[in-house]
Amino acid sequence: MTDVAYQVLINDEEQRSLWPLGKEVPQGWRSEGKEGSREECMEYVDGVWTDMRPRSLQEQMKADAVG
């Protein structure tokens, strides 16, 4: 079994995904800079992506609350 290195991707909605390192990043996504084993990347994502709502929904809900 081969160890696969991953990277954490992020999109404009601040959603995250694990992606095999060295594989072309899909359109609409960019590297967040974290690379490592699947477990390391999952641990990182669990620590930083605490609000699963898309960014646009978060912003709309804040705007609705204000006014």
N, C-alpha and C positions, 0 to 999 in steps of 0.2 A: 504494500500500500504506500502510495506517495503522499508526502505531506504537501498540501496545497496552501500557498500563502494567499491571503485575502487583503483587500483594501475596503475601507468604508466610503461609500458614495453618498452624496447628498444632492437633492434637487432644489428647485426654486421654492417649493412648498416646505422645505426643511425636513422632508422625509428622508430616511436613511435606508441603505441597502448594503449587503455584503456582496463583493464582486471579486472573482478570481484575479489576482495580481497578474499583470501582463496581458490580460484579455482587453480588447478595445472597450472603452467606457461607452455605454449607450448614450444616444443623444438626449439632452435634457438633464443629464447627471454630470457630476464632477467629483473628483477625489476630495475627501475631507482631510486627507493627510495621515490618517491612521492606517497602518499596515501591520499584519502579523498573522497568527494562526486564526482559525475560525473562532476559537474560544476567546482569544484576546480581543478580536474585533467585536464579538458579541458583548463581551464585558464592557467595552468602551461604549457601544451603542446603548446598552442598558443604563449606563451612567449619564449620558448626555441627552438622550431622547426620552424625556420624561413626560412630555405632552404629545400624544400621538395624533392630535388634530393637525390637519394641514395649516400652514401659516396663514393662508387667506381666511380660513374659518376662525382662527384665533383673533385676527384683526377685526373681522366683522363682529364677533361677539363682544369685543372690547368697545367698539364703536356703538353698538346697540345698548350697552350698559351705560355709556356716558350720555347718550342722548336722544 
